[in-house]
Every structure is written in C-alpha cells, then in structure tokens.
Amino acid sequence: MTAPIAAVLIAGPTASGKSALALALAERWGGVVVNADATQVYADLRVLSARPADADLARAPHALYGHVDGATPYAVGSWLEDVKGVLSGGRLPIVVGGTGLYFDALTRGLSTVPEIAPEIRERWRRAGGADVDLHAELAARDPVMAARLRPSDPQRLMRALEVIESTGRSLSRWQQETGAPLLPPEAALRLVLAPDRSALDLRIARRLEAMLEEGAAEEAERLVSRGLSEGAPVMKAVGVQAFAAWKRGEIAREEAVERTRLDTRRYAKRQSTWFRNRMADWRHVAPEDAEAAALDALAARGVGGR
C-alpha cells in the first residue's frame, strides 16, 4: 500500500524556481511553505538570499524565514529542531530550499554529535576568519575528514576541527551513528528541480540585477558594518563581500556584479552535483514540468487540492 503524503519536499539549485513552485502548491492545498535554505534563515539576508517577497508571504503561510540573527550560530540540528513543530502543525508542509544537508538530516536522520564547548567553537570560528590553513590543521588531527573536505570549504573544516577537539572522535565516526529520521522518505513527495544550465545562468543574471534594485548592496554594507566574525556563515553568503567592497569604493559596480554572478553559478553547480549524487532516488524534473509532475504524484497518493 502506498504511504500517505506527510510533506512535499522541493530541492534545487539557486534561481531554479523552487519558491514559486512551493507557493503554487501551498495555495492549492492550503499548505505552509517551509524554508530549507541555510541563508534564508538569517534576518540580515532578506535580499541577498532571495527570501520570498511580502506579496508572496501574504498568499500562503511561510515558516523559518529570517528568524535567526546573523550573530547566532545555526546548524543543521538547529533547523531540524525548528522544523519539528511545523511538520506537526496541521497544514501540508511544502519544504523548499537548496541546502542538501537539511533534506539529508530530515529524511535520513542526524548524527548524534555531543554539544561542542562554546570556547572551542569560538576559537575555530576566529581561526576561520584569520590567516590559518584550516585544511592543514584538520589533516594533522583528523586525516580521514581532511581527505573528504575541500580546502575551500571553511565551514565544514571548522566543524570537523571543533568536533575532533571537543570529542576526541572524528566527525566521520559520529556521522555513522544517526538517529531515526524525522520524516521517513516514503512519507514525502520528493522533487529536485533540474534546470537547463544555460537557462539557469540567464535566471541568475536577471535575479542579480533585480537584487541590486531591491538594495542588495546596501544590505551587504549593513551586514559587514556589524563587525561579525569573517568565519560566520552569514558573512560567507554569496554577494556579501563583493557588494560591500563596491559600496566601500574598492571595486566597480560591474566587478561586484560579475564576481557575484560567477560565485552564484559555482554555488548552483555544487548544489546540482549534491542533488545528483545524494538525492538520486528523488524525482528530478525540469522546472517547467515540476508543477504538473507534483500534481499528478499527489493525486496518485490521494491528496486533492482545494
């Protein structure tokens, strides 16, 4: 017997049309749009993270958008704890975003790493913002995790370093010990938007111009002026450093836009690679076919629209 639908999960690279699809489905089924994007949780990043506009927020309930201050540590476990209440809230959850780790934890379970001592976490956060070779530090302490992580991925390097120092065990060992998933995969309709690369590049360029008109550069300037650690996740968001540099007069507008465009394209490519490798059992669809595919799949499992 086919399991009933408890949630709709929509993943996809940045600028692929995920939010529009989620909103359309939420309106049709009286659902709630639930954020699964690690940058859209931050209050400081309304424009740069492309959070839903006020007009969209008025069309359907939304949850877990902009509810975290940029200075507050917020990891996968924090999101998983926050999403529990939304999943049991009575409305059909439409969970949408580009952070594969969130979906992974939701449907596969999360490793039970003990709480990290605050002083250890802060020390590695400071190291991440200084001239420290995090990958070399990790290779000396935990060569297994160092072999898995890119030198250009400071967030995961810092996480692995704080875990090995705080617990004495490699993060790879902890990751083998996962609890039961909050949402079993068979209880969800799971979609990955897989746009054509050239079409996605065009959408990225257009969205960047729209972001600038909405105040993306000023938002970046305000965030940088807070004096947060350079290693803080909110400071690593695409566009923050380039647009802030433009506002300081260090680079031209055109260079800031081009840097951000290229960084966004690289980010989208990494997301797509993750989805292909880690979500091979999800349904991968072109954005233009996604709504029809979702409607057909939901109808087949007994979910009817309003």
C-alpha positions in Angstrom: 0.0 0.0 0.0 1.3 3.5 -0.9 2.2 5.6 2.2 0.2 8.8 2.7 1.9 12.1 2.0 3.1 13.9 5.1 5.0 16.6 3.3 6.2 17.8 -0.1 10.0 18.3 -0.4 11.3 20.6 -3.2 15.1 20.9 -3.7 17.0 22.6 -6.5 19.9 25.0 -7.3 19.6 28.7 -6.6 17.3 30.6 -9.0 15.7 27.5 -10.4 12.1 28.5 -9.5 11.7 26.4 -6.3 9.9 29.1 -4.3 7.4 29.8 -7.0 6.5 26.1 -7.2 6.2 25.8 -3.4 3.9 28.8 -3.3 1.7 27.5 -6.0 1.4 24.1 -4.3 0.8 25.7 -0.9 -2.0 27.8 -2.3 -3.6 24.9 -4.0 -3.6 22.6 -0.9 -3.7 25.2 1.9 -0.2 24.2 2.9 2.6 26.0 4.6 5.9 26.9 2.8 8.8 25.8 5.0 12.3 27.1 4.4 15.1 24.6 3.9 17.8 27.1 2.8 20.7 27.9 5.1 21.0 31.5 4.1 17.3 32.4 4.1 17.1 31.7 7.8 19.0 34.9 8.5 17.2 38.2 9.2 20.2 40.0 7.8 19.9 38.5 4.3 16.4 39.3 3.0 17.5 40.5 -0.4 20.8 38.6 -0.9 19.2 35.3 0.0 16.2 35.9 -2.2 13.7 35.4 0.6 10.0 35.5 -0.5 8.6 38.9 -1.1 5.9 40.4 1.1 3.3 39.8 -1.6 4.2 36.1 -1.6 4.1 35.9 2.2 0.6 37.2 2.1 -0.6 34.5 -0.3 0.3 31.5 2.0 1.8 30.8 5.4 5.6 30.7 5.5 7.9 29.3 8.2 11.5 29.5 9.2 12.4 32.5 7.1 14.5 35.3 8.5 14.1 34.1 12.1 17.8 33.9 13.1 20.1 36.8 13.8 23.4 36.8 11.8 25.4 36.6 15.0 23.6 33.4 16.2 25.2 30.0 15.5 22.6 28.0 13.5 23.5 24.5 12.3 21.6 21.6 10.7 20.5 20.4 14.2 19.0 23.8 14.9 16.9 23.7 11.7 15.8 20.1 12.4 14.6 21.1 15.9 12.8 24.2 14.5 11.1 22.2 11.7 9.5 19.6 14.1 6.7 21.9 15.1 5.9 22.9 11.6 5.6 19.3 10.4 3.0 18.7 13.1 1.1 21.9 12.6 -1.9 20.6 10.7 -1.1 22.1 7.3 0.6 20.2 4.5 4.3 21.3 4.7 5.9 22.3 1.5 9.6 22.2 2.4 11.7 24.1 -0.1 15.3 25.1 -0.4 18.8 24.5 -1.7 20.6 23.2 1.4 21.0 19.5 0.8 22.2 18.8 4.3 18.8 19.9 5.7 17.0 17.5 3.5 19.5 14.8 4.3 19.0 15.2 8.0 15.2 15.4 7.6 14.9 12.2 5.7 17.9 10.1 6.8 18.5 11.2 10.4 21.1 13.3 12.0 24.3 12.1 13.7 24.3 12.4 17.5 27.4 14.6 18.0 27.6 15.9 21.6 27.3 19.6 22.3 30.5 21.4 21.4 32.1 23.5 24.2 31.5 27.2 23.3 35.1 28.2 23.8 36.3 25.6 21.3 33.7 26.6 18.7 34.6 30.2 19.0 38.3 29.6 18.8 37.9 27.8 15.4 35.5 30.4 14.2 38.2 33.0 14.9 40.7 30.8 13.1 38.4 30.6 10.1 38.5 34.4 9.8 42.3 34.6 10.2 45.2 33.5 8.1 45.0 29.9 9.2 45.3 26.9 6.9 42.2 25.0 8.2 42.7 22.1 5.9 46.3 21.6 7.1 45.1 21.8 10.7 42.5 19.2 10.1 44.9 16.9 8.2 47.1 16.9 11.3 44.2 16.0 13.6 41.7 14.0 11.5 43.2 12.9 8.2 40.0 10.9 7.3 37.8 14.0 7.3 40.6 16.1 5.7 40.5 13.7 2.8 36.8 14.2 2.4 36.7 18.0 2.6 37.8 20.7 0.1 40.4 23.3 1.4 37.9 25.9 0.1 35.1 24.8 2.4 35.9 26.6 5.7 32.5 26.0 7.4 32.8 22.2 7.2 36.5 22.3 8.0 35.8 24.3 11.2 33.0 21.9 12.1 35.3 18.9 11.7 38.0 20.6 13.8 35.7 21.5 16.6 34.3 18.0 16.8 37.7 16.2 16.9 39.0 18.6 19.5 35.8 18.6 21.7 35.0 14.8 21.5 38.3 13.1 20.6 36.5 11.3 17.7 36.4 12.0 14.0 33.2 13.6 12.7 33.2 10.7 10.2 32.7 8.3 13.2 29.8 10.3 14.6 28.2 10.5 11.2 27.9 6.7 11.1 25.7 6.9 14.2 22.4 8.6 13.1 19.1 8.6 14.8 15.7 7.8 13.1 14.7 10.4 10.5 12.0 13.0 11.5 10.3 12.4 8.1 10.8 8.9 6.5 11.5 9.3 2.8 8.4 7.2 1.8 6.1 9.6 3.6 7.1 12.6 1.3 6.8 13.6 -2.3 10.4 14.4 -3.1 11.2 16.6 -6.1 14.5 18.0 -7.4 14.3 20.8 -9.9 17.0 20.2 -12.6 17.1 23.2 -14.9 18.9 23.6 -18.2 22.3 25.1 -17.4 22.1 28.0 -19.9 18.6 28.9 -18.8 19.7 28.9 -15.2 22.6 31.2 -16.0 20.2 33.6 -17.5 17.9 33.5 -14.5 20.9 34.1 -12.2 21.9 37.2 -14.2 18.4 38.6 -14.2 18.0 38.0 -10.5 21.2 39.7 -9.6 20.0 42.9 -11.3 16.7 42.7 -9.5 18.5 42.2 -6.2 20.6 45.4 -6.8 17.4 47.3 -7.4 16.0 46.0 -4.2 19.0 47.1 -2.2 21.4 44.1 -2.1 24.5 46.2 -1.9 23.1 48.3 0.9 22.1 45.1 2.7 25.7 43.8 2.4 27.1 47.0 3.7 24.9 47.0 6.7 25.8 43.4 7.5 29.6 44.0 7.2 29.2 47.1 9.4 28.1 44.8 12.3 31.6 43.6 12.7 30.8 39.9 12.8 33.5 37.3 12.5 34.6 36.7 8.9 34.0 33.0 9.7 30.4 33.4 10.5 28.1 31.6 8.0 26.1 34.8 7.3 29.3 36.6 6.2 30.0 33.8 3.7 26.8 34.3 1.8 27.2 34.9 -1.9 27.4 38.6 -2.7 28.1 39.9 0.8 31.8 40.6 0.4 31.7 41.7 -3.3 28.8 44.2 -2.8 30.3 45.5 0.4 33.6 46.1 -1.4 31.8 48.1 -4.1 30.0 50.2 -1.5 33.4 51.0 0.1 34.7 52.1 -3.3 37.2 49.3 -3.5 35.9 47.9 -6.8 33.5 49.0 -9.5 29.8 48.0 -9.6 30.5 45.9 -12.7 33.2 43.9 -11.0 31.0 43.3 -7.9 28.2 42.1 -10.1 30.5 39.8 -12.1 32.1 38.3 -9.0 28.7 37.6 -7.5 27.4 36.2 -10.8 30.3 33.8 -11.1 30.1 32.8 -7.4 26.4 32.1 -7.8 27.0 29.9 -10.8 29.6 28.0 -9.0 27.3 27.6 -6.0 24.5 26.4 -8.2 26.8 23.8 -9.8 27.8 22.5 -6.4 24.2 22.2 -5.4 23.3 20.3 -8.6 26.2 17.9 -8.0 25.0 17.3 -4.5 21.4 16.6 -5.6 22.5 14.2 -8.3 24.8 12.3 -6.0 22.9 12.3 -2.7 19.3 12.5 -4.0 19.4 10.0 -6.8 16.2 8.4 -5.5 14.3 11.7 -5.7 12.3 12.6 -8.7 14.4 15.0 -10.9 12.3 17.2 -13.2 12.7 20.3 -15.3 11.3 23.4 -13.6 8.7 23.9 -16.4 7.3 20.4 -15.8 7.5 20.4 -12.0 4.1 21.6 -11.1 2.3 19.2 -13.3 4.5 16.4 -12.0 3.8 17.3 -8.4 0.0 17.5 -9.0 0.0 14.1 -10.7 2.1 12.5 -8.0 0.0 14.0 -5.2 -3.3 13.0 -6.8 -1.9 9.4 -7.2 -1.4 9.3 -3.5 -4.8 10.6 -2.6 -4.0 14.3 -2.0 -6.7 16.6 -3.6 -6.5 20.4 -4.0 -8.8 22.9 -2.5 
